[in-house]
């Protein structure tokens, strides 16, 4: 089965995320600010009566934080942490490029040295140029899952 990707921009970067865990795309909205020590967490939104943390894709990628603008978007994704635990997260991105259904020959892998190891970077050819493919596991790797779950449980909806 062919994978689908959602294309978007963050700063000067054109990126793609595999769409299997993407529930939907929402227009950017005003957030409820909550006290948290999770650097990437911008606040929370209530989606279908459920508190959902909003994460900055800029911060997750190690870029400077960016204010949310009305033309920005939130990607609503399901994050599976175990067989029995899934939480919903909103990832703030700038411009939405669209849904992509690339052929196998439109995705390429590059090996880039990083320290003493080689990092595999995947790229995808699209009508918007070359997009760097992000894996959800890599994008969200630095998050403290227990802190996110605590934030969801402690914030009234």
HELIX and SHEET records of a PDB file:
HELIX    1   1 UNK A   19  UNK A   21  5                                   3    
HELIX    2   2 UNK A   57  UNK A   60  1                                   4    
HELIX    3   3 UNK A  104  UNK A  106  5                                   3    
HELIX    4   4 UNK A  136  UNK A  139  1                                   4    
HELIX    5   5 UNK A  145  UNK A  154  1                                  10    
SHEET    1   A 6 UNK A  96  UNK A 100  0                                        
SHEET    2   A 6 UNK A   5  UNK A  10 -1                                        
SHEET    3   A 6 UNK A  13  UNK A  18 -1                                        
SHEET    4   A 6 UNK A 129  UNK A 134  1                                        
SHEET    5   A 6 UNK A 117  UNK A 126 -1                                        
SHEET    6   A 6 UNK A 107  UNK A 114 -1                                        
SHEET    1   B 5 UNK A  22  UNK A  27  0                                        
SHEET    2   B 5 UNK A  73  UNK A  80 -1                                        
SHEET    3   B 5 UNK A  86  UNK A  93 -1                                        
SHEET    4   B 5 UNK A  50  UNK A  56  1                                        
SHEET    5   B 5 UNK A  41  UNK A  47 -1                                        
END                                                                             
